[in-house]
Amino acid sequence: MSDIIEAAVKALNEKLGGDGIDGSIKFEIVGVGAVRIDENGVSADDSEADCTLSADQSVFEDLMAGNLNPTAAFMGGKLSVDGDMGMAMKLGSLLT
């Protein structure tokens, strides 16, 4: 597992307080790997999910740091969403 993915798992666990969510969301960091959030919490996992968010590393880092609003990233074309938009909105509210 790359350092970037390890850092992503840690950052998302901190944001979620170590809790899981109902359903599953995969955050794909383009060219790096994927992080999955489900009822078990956050893990480095590229398996199918109800919703997949894709962005490059810099966008992901800005989202985690609170420097970029998830909705603004989506509307600006920096973040793509595939699957259940409700799940994406749920994650967006957890990140802000």
C-alpha positions in Angstrom: 0.0 0.0 0.0 1.3 3.4 -0.9 2.0 6.2 1.6 -0.7 8.3 -0.1 -3.3 5.6 0.4 -2.2 5.0 4.0 -2.5 8.7 4.7 -5.9 8.8 3.0 -7.2 5.9 5.2 -5.9 7.7 8.3 -7.4 11.1 7.3 -10.8 9.6 6.5 -10.8 7.6 9.8 -10.1 10.8 11.7 -12.9 12.6 9.8 -15.4 9.8 10.5 -14.3 9.2 14.0 -13.5 5.6 13.2 -17.2 4.9 12.4 -18.5 3.2 9.4 -21.5 4.2 7.2 -24.6 2.5 5.9 -23.7 1.5 2.3 -20.4 1.9 0.6 -18.3 4.6 -1.0 -15.0 4.3 -2.8 -12.7 7.2 -3.3 -10.5 6.6 -6.2 -7.3 8.7 -6.2 -6.4 8.7 -9.9 -3.1 7.0 -10.6 -2.6 6.1 -6.9 -5.3 3.7 -5.7 -8.6 3.6 -3.8 -10.0 3.9 -0.3 -13.3 2.4 0.6 -15.7 3.4 3.3 -18.4 1.0 4.5 -20.1 -0.3 7.6 -16.7 -1.6 8.8 -15.0 1.8 8.5 -12.2 3.0 6.1 -9.8 0.7 4.3 -7.5 0.5 1.3 -9.8 -1.4 -1.0 -10.7 -1.1 -4.7 -13.7 -3.3 -4.7 -17.1 -2.3 -6.0 -19.1 0.3 -4.0 -22.5 2.0 -4.1 -20.8 5.2 -5.1 -17.4 5.9 -6.6 -15.8 9.4 -6.3 -12.7 10.0 -8.5 -10.2 12.9 -8.3 -6.5 13.4 -8.6 -4.3 13.5 -5.6 -4.1 17.3 -5.1 -7.9 17.5 -5.2 -8.2 14.7 -2.6 -5.7 16.4 -0.4 -7.5 19.8 -0.6 -10.8 18.0 0.3 -9.2 16.4 3.3 -7.6 19.6 4.5 -10.9 21.5 4.2 -9.5 23.8 1.5 -12.0 22.6 -1.1 -15.7 22.1 -0.7 -16.8 18.7 -2.2 -19.8 20.2 -3.9 -17.6 22.9 -5.5 -15.1 20.3 -6.6 -17.9 18.3 -8.3 -19.5 21.4 -9.9 -16.1 22.5 -11.1 -15.3 19.2 -12.7 -12.5 18.3 -10.3 -14.4 15.5 -8.7 -16.4 12.9 -10.6 -19.2 10.8 -9.1 -20.4 7.4 -10.4 -23.3 5.6 -8.8 -25.6 6.7 -5.9 -25.5 10.5 -5.7 -27.1 10.4 -2.3 -24.1 8.5 -0.9 -21.8 11.1 -2.4 -23.8 13.9 -0.7 -23.6 12.0 2.6 -19.9 11.8 2.4 -19.7 15.4 1.4 -21.5 16.4 4.6 -19.2 14.2 6.7 -16.1 15.9 5.2 -17.2 19.5 5.9 
